[in-house]
């Protein structure tokens, strides 16, 4: 399952929704998942493998 197709830094031309100077992720086949109770953090962070497997199922 490939979700992130591309990640790039955009200086301008942000398609009307992105902020210039920020990274933009292009997603492939995104799908809705049920809410999962978990304490999040700013940025990218690790989650337990069992939670990843549950979401991927």
C-alpha positions in Angstrom: 0.0 0.0 0.0 1.6 3.3 -1.1 0.0 6.4 0.4 2.5 9.2 0.0 3.3 9.6 -3.7 5.4 12.7 -3.4 6.6 15.3 -1.0 8.0 18.6 -2.2 8.8 22.1 -1.0 6.6 24.7 -2.8 7.8 28.3 -3.1 4.7 29.5 -4.9 1.7 28.1 -6.9 0.2 26.2 -3.9 -3.0 25.2 -5.7 -5.1 27.6 -3.7 -4.9 25.7 -0.4 -1.2 25.2 0.5 1.1 27.7 2.1 4.2 28.9 0.2 7.5 27.8 1.7 5.9 24.6 3.2 6.2 21.0 2.3 3.2 19.5 0.4 2.4 15.8 0.4 0.7 14.3 -2.6 -1.4 11.3 -1.5 -2.2 8.3 -3.6 -5.4 6.3 -2.9 -6.2 8.0 0.4 -9.0 6.3 2.4 -11.1 7.3 5.4 -10.3 5.5 8.7 -12.2 5.5 11.9 -10.9 7.8 14.7 -8.2 6.1 16.8 -7.7 7.3 20.4 -3.9 8.2 20.6 -1.9 11.0 22.1 -0.4 12.8 19.1 2.5 15.2 18.7 3.6 17.9 16.3 5.5 16.6 13.3 6.0 13.0 12.3 6.2 10.4 15.1 6.4 6.7 15.7 3.3 4.6 16.6 3.2 1.0 17.8 3.4 -1.7 15.1 0.1 -3.2 16.2 -1.7 0.1 15.6 -0.2 0.4 12.1 -1.4 -3.1 11.3 -4.9 -2.3 12.6 -5.1 0.7 10.4 -3.7 -1.1 7.3 -6.2 -3.9 7.6 
